[in-house]
Amino acid sequence: MTRPNGYVARLSAAALFFATLPAVGLAQGGGLDDRAVALTWHKLSGEPLDFRAATERSDAVTHASNFDRPDVLKAEAARLEHDLAAMDPAREFVVRVSDNISKYDHDRGEFSVMLFKPGFFIEVPAFEQQYRLVFANAEQARAIKMAKDEARVFDAKLNASGRAVVDEIHFRVTGSGDPSGAVTGQHVIRAEITSAQMLDRAGAVVFAPKVLVSAESSANRANASAPTGPSVPSALLDVAGLRVGIKAKDLEGTLRRLFGPATRQASSKSWFPGFRAALVVNDMKCIQMPGTARAPAPGTVCVTAFLDGDDIVRSIRIERVFPYVDAEVFRATLVRRYGPVAEAKESGTYALGWGPPIDRSLAYDQSGPHTAVAAYYEANDDFMTRGMNALPHIRVVLQLVDASWAASQGK
């Protein structure tokens, strides 16, 4: 479908997990310098760019003769490296994207601009890769609040135009990752909207949200690789009310009262070197073992708390089995609890992370997140239960690590 000024909308849906948490890309219609956006992100984030691979399919290289191609490739790679070094992190970009406005939410008294809902991103193709552009302050531009009488007239106008609009967005790149945790991948560009307006087919302004530019815009340009999670020490955080930095005997009493008796385990060679013992409740009883007929029942809770040589709790992992719960509920609940996500991934398990970085060996899943607080959502089933076409139980794992203590241990 053709949009105003020749923009063409293309929606592509990608399920983050069981098709429950949508990551929907809106293709840009034009006006955006994809290459410059990608280079700005590489400069800010420190994510390396393979200059040779990025220029192998450039026009200059593909049109060069076989004899000249090695020299042209070398020159193009050097030019790209120079362009990266010359990028201005403060540069403002403009993009125009075909979008639509939702139906009126009578309970909330508002319409929604779809691009600014969690899980939506703008596709940015550059260097034979797909980058995903998300906005840290998208929430400020999402809602069109309106009284019901006014909304009735506005809704009729939207219906007449197929509810289609063109988002004109001015933004700056600020770092990496989606603060909402809804968009994952290797090349997620975090940006901040500086101004925006939604236009109808005739180019008239339908909605112009008021957005505030936060301190993140300048702070993250100085250090874009810094996590965006909670800045408080991990010793002051908790998972399900459980904290690190306390004496093992105090935690043991809490575990006994809430979940049942805890057993003490001696250290293992596979553990982080600073761990000397562990308190465990329901060891391995939250995992569906392959080929077994009985799955852990919803409500089952398992806890593992690792202790240092002074019998102080330095890491806690709590697992809980739920009846099926939508991954979007998981995401939204945890973001409300811990704030903007510092790291997110999806590769069989959907995972979110907050707070300062930790050593890879301390993570519940070594592929990440590598942060003091991490939350994992996964199906608690196997090939036998999948064959029954039933919704799986969900196992949610929360982990908290005393990051400052771990950093002082060495390996």
Residue pairs with C-beta under 8 A, 6 or more apart in sequence:
1 8
1 9
1 162
1 164
2 8
3 9
3 29
3 98
3 164
3 166
3 201
4 166
4 199
4 200
4 201
4 202
4 203
5 29
5 30
5 96
5 166
5 203
6 29
6 30
7 29
7 30
7 96
7 97
7 98
7 166
8 27
8 29
8 98
9 26
9 27
9 29
9 98
9 99
9 164
10 26
10 27
11 24
11 25
11 26
11 27
12 24
12 25
12 27
12 123
13 22
13 23
13 24
14 22
14 23
14 24
14 25
15 21
15 22
15 23
16 22
16 23
16 119
16 182
16 184
16 327
16 346
16 350
17 327
17 346
17 350
17 377
18 327
18 379
20 326
20 327
20 328
21 119
21 182
21 326
21 327
21 328
21 331
21 350
22 119
22 182
22 328
23 119
23 120
23 121
23 132
23 182
23 183
23 184
24 119
24 120
24 121
25 120
25 121
25 122
25 123
25 132
26 97
26 98
26 99
26 114
26 115
26 120
26 121
26 122
26 123
27 97
27 98
27 122
27 123
28 95
28 96
28 97
28 122
28 123
28 124
29 96
29 97
29 98
29 166
30 96
31 94
31 95
31 96
32 93
32 94
32 95
32 96
32 122
32 124
33 93
34 124
34 125
34 126
34 131
35 126
35 127
36 87
36 91
36 93
37 93
37 124
37 126
37 131
37 133
37 173
37 189
38 124
38 126
38 127
38 129
38 131
38 187
38 189
39 49
39 83
39 84
39 87
40 87
40 88
40 89
40 91
40 173
41 47
41 131
41 173
41 176
41 187
41 189
42 48
42 49
42 84
43 84
43 85
43 87
43 89
44 89
44 173
44 174
44 175
44 176
44 220
44 221
44 224
45 175
45 176
45 224
45 225
46 224
46 225
47 176
47 187
49 80
49 84
49 127
51 77
51 78
51 80
51 81
51 84
52 73
52 77
53 127
53 128
54 77
54 80
54 127
54 128
55 61
55 73
55 76
55 77
55 79
55 80
56 73
57 128
58 76
60 72
60 75
60 76
61 69
61 72
61 73
61 76
64 72
64 73
89 173
89 221
89 224
90 172
90 221
91 172
91 173
92 170
92 171
92 172
92 194
93 170
93 171
93 172
93 173
93 191
94 168
94 169
94 170
94 171
95 122
95 133
95 167
95 168
95 169
95 171
96 166
96 167
96 168
96 169
97 115
97 122
97 166
97 167
97 169
98 164
98 165
98 166
98 167
99 113
99 114
99 115
99 164
99 165
99 166
99 167
99 198
100 114
100 162
100 163
100 164
100 165
101 111
101 112
101 113
101 114
101 144
101 158
101 163
101 165
101 198
101 206
101 207
102 111
102 112
102 113
102 114
102 163
103 111
103 155
104 110
104 111
104 146
104 148
104 151
104 155
105 111
105 112
106 148
108 143
109 145
109 146
109 147
109 148
109 151
110 143
110 144
110 145
110 146
111 143
111 144
111 146
111 151
111 154
111 155
111 158
112 142
112 143
112 144
113 141
113 142
113 143
113 144
113 165
113 167
113 198
113 207
113 209
114 120
115 122
115 138
115 167
116 135
116 138
116 139
116 141
116 142
117 138
117 142
118 138
118 180
118 182
118 328
118 331
118 332
119 180
119 182
119 183
119 328
120 134
120 183
121 132
121 133
121 134
121 178
121 183
121 188
122 132
122 133
122 134
123 130
123 131
123 132
123 133
124 130
124 131
124 132
124 133
124 189
125 131
129 187
130 187
131 187
131 188
131 189
132 178
132 183
132 185
132 187
132 188
132 189
133 189
133 191
134 178
134 179
134 180
134 183
134 188
134 189
134 190
134 191
135 141
135 169
135 171
135 190
135 191
135 192
135 193
136 174
136 179
136 190
136 191
136 192
136 214
136 216
136 228
136 340
137 192
137 193
137 211
137 212
137 213
137 214
138 180
138 193
140 193
140 209
140 210
140 211
140 212
141 193
141 196
141 209
141 211
142 209
144 154
144 207
144 209
146 154
157 200
161 200
161 201
164 200
164 201
165 198
165 199
165 200
165 206
165 207
166 198
166 199
167 196
167 197
167 198
168 196
168 197
168 198
168 199
169 193
169 195
169 196
170 193
170 194
170 195
170 196
171 191
171 192
171 193
171 194
172 191
172 192
172 194
172 217
172 221
173 189
173 190
173 191
174 190
174 191
174 192
174 216
174 217
174 220
174 221
174 224
175 190
175 216
175 220
175 224
175 225
175 226
175 228
176 188
176 189
176 190
176 224
176 225
177 188
177 190
177 228
177 341
177 342
177 343
177 344
178 184
178 188
178 190
178 341
178 344
179 190
179 228
179 335
179 340
179 341
180 331
180 335
180 340
180 341
181 331
181 334
181 335
181 341
181 344
181 352
182 328
182 331
182 344
183 344
184 344
184 345
184 346
184 350
188 344
190 220
190 228
192 213
192 214
192 216
192 217
193 211
194 211
194 213
195 211
196 208
196 209
196 211
197 205
197 206
197 207
197 208
197 209
198 205
198 206
198 207
198 208
199 205
199 206
200 206
216 228
220 226
220 228
227 342
227 343
227 353
227 354
227 355
227 356
227 357
227 371
228 339
228 340
228 341
228 342
229 338
229 339
229 340
229 341
229 342
229 353
229 354
229 355
229 356
229 371
229 372
229 373
230 237
230 338
230 339
230 354
230 355
230 373
233 403
233 404
234 244
234 355
234 356
234 372
234 373
234 400
234 401
234 402
234 403
234 404
235 243
235 244
235 245
235 402
235 404
236 243
237 243
237 338
237 355
237 372
237 373
237 400
238 400
239 316
239 318
239 373
239 398
239 399
239 400
240 318
240 320
240 398
242 251
242 254
242 303
242 305
242 316
242 318
242 400
243 313
243 316
243 400
244 313
244 314
244 315
244 316
244 400
244 401
244 402
244 405
245 312
245 313
245 314
245 402
245 405
246 312
246 313
247 311
247 312
247 313
248 277
248 279
248 305
248 307
248 311
248 312
248 313
249 311
251 279
251 305
251 313
251 316
252 262
252 279
255 262
255 279
255 281
255 303
255 305
256 262
259 281
259 282
259 301
259 303
260 281
260 282
261 281
262 279
262 280
262 281
262 303
262 305
263 279
263 280
263 281
263 283
264 277
264 278
264 279
264 280
265 277
265 278
265 279
265 280
265 283
266 277
267 275
267 276
267 277
267 278
271 278
271 306
272 306
272 315
272 359
272 361
272 362
272 406
272 409
273 409
273 410
273 411
274 308
274 309
274 314
274 405
274 406
274 409
275 306
275 307
275 308
275 314
275 315
276 307
276 308
276 309
277 306
277 307
277 311
278 304
278 305
278 306
278 307
279 303
279 304
279 305
279 307
279 313
280 302
280 303
280 304
280 305
281 301
281 302
281 303
281 304
282 300
282 301
282 302
282 303
283 302
283 304
284 302
285 296
285 300
285 302
286 296
286 300
286 301
286 302
286 319
286 320
286 321
286 380
286 395
287 296
287 319
287 380
287 395
288 295
288 296
288 380
288 381
288 382
288 385
288 393
288 395
289 382
290 382
290 383
291 382
291 384
292 382
293 384
295 380
295 381
295 385
295 393
296 321
296 380
296 393
296 395
297 321
298 321
298 322
298 323
298 393
299 320
299 321
300 320
300 321
301 318
301 319
301 320
301 321
302 318
302 319
302 320
303 316
303 317
303 318
303 319
304 316
304 317
305 313
305 315
305 316
305 317
306 313
306 314
306 315
306 316
307 313
307 314
308 314
308 405
313 402
314 401
314 402
314 405
314 406
315 362
315 399
315 400
315 401
315 402
315 406
316 399
316 400
317 364
317 397
317 398
317 399
318 397
318 398
318 399
319 395
319 396
319 397
319 398
320 395
320 396
321 380
321 393
321 394
321 395
322 393
322 394
322 395
322 396
323 391
323 393
323 394
324 391
324 392
324 393
324 394
325 394
325 396
327 350
327 377
330 350
330 375
330 377
330 394
330 396
331 350
331 352
334 352
334 375
335 341
335 352
338 354
338 355
338 373
339 354
340 354
341 352
341 353
341 354
342 353
342 354
342 355
342 369
342 371
343 352
343 353
343 368
343 369
343 370
343 371
344 351
344 352
344 353
344 369
345 351
345 367
345 368
345 369
347 367
348 378
349 365
349 376
349 377
349 378
350 376
350 377
350 378
351 365
351 368
351 369
351 374
351 375
351 376
351 377
352 369
352 374
352 375
353 368
353 369
353 370
353 371
353 373
353 374
353 375
354 371
354 372
354 373
354 374
355 371
355 372
355 373
355 403
356 371
356 372
356 403
356 404
357 370
357 371
357 372
357 403
358 370
358 371
358 372
358 401
358 403
358 406
358 407
359 370
359 406
359 411
360 366
360 370
361 411
362 370
362 401
362 406
363 369
363 370
363 374
363 399
364 374
364 376
364 397
364 399
365 376
372 400
372 401
372 402
372 403
373 398
373 399
373 400
373 401
374 397
374 398
374 399
375 396
375 397
375 398
375 399
376 395
376 396
376 397
376 398
376 399
377 394
377 395
377 396
378 394
378 395
378 397
379 392
379 393
379 394
379 395
380 392
380 393
380 394
380 395
381 392
381 393
385 392
386 392
